[in-house]
Amino acid sequence: MSMGRFAIAAMAVALSACDTMVPGLKPAGGSFGGPQIGVVLESGAGTVDFGCATGTIDEPIFPGKDGLFSVKGTYRTGQSGPIKVGQIFKSQEAVYSGTIVKDAMTLSVKLEDETELGPFTLTLGAPAQVVRCR
């Protein structure tokens, strides 16, 4: 077998093993809502809606055996009223962590400036109860 064919065969075996390591493992998904927060998880990424801010979840959430997770994302402050053309909002890195057990999510956010938000309690399928800042 030539070196090229060997490399292709080795890659095929390695990639096929990825699918069988944890069969059926899928990232958490759906819309979660709660007081002052809403989270939508879809295709391994997510959006977070706060009263005066928004965020992204940039990694898929795979809750551990006990429901624990911790993923990276962003947090962007907002303001009340209309957004002006060219207006810039401060965005910073964030770590979203908590638990998902059945239909319940507990979520805390730690911003790169060490600010901590939460914990928030959310329920799968419940609407976000977000009151916009004024």
Secondary structure, DSSP 8 states (H G I E B T S, - for coil): --HHHHHHHHHHHHHHHHHHHSTT-----EEEEEBTEEEEEETTEEEEEESSEEEEE-S-----TTSEEEEEEEEEE--SS---TT----EEEEEEEEEEETTEEEEEEEETTS-EEEEEEEEET---B-----
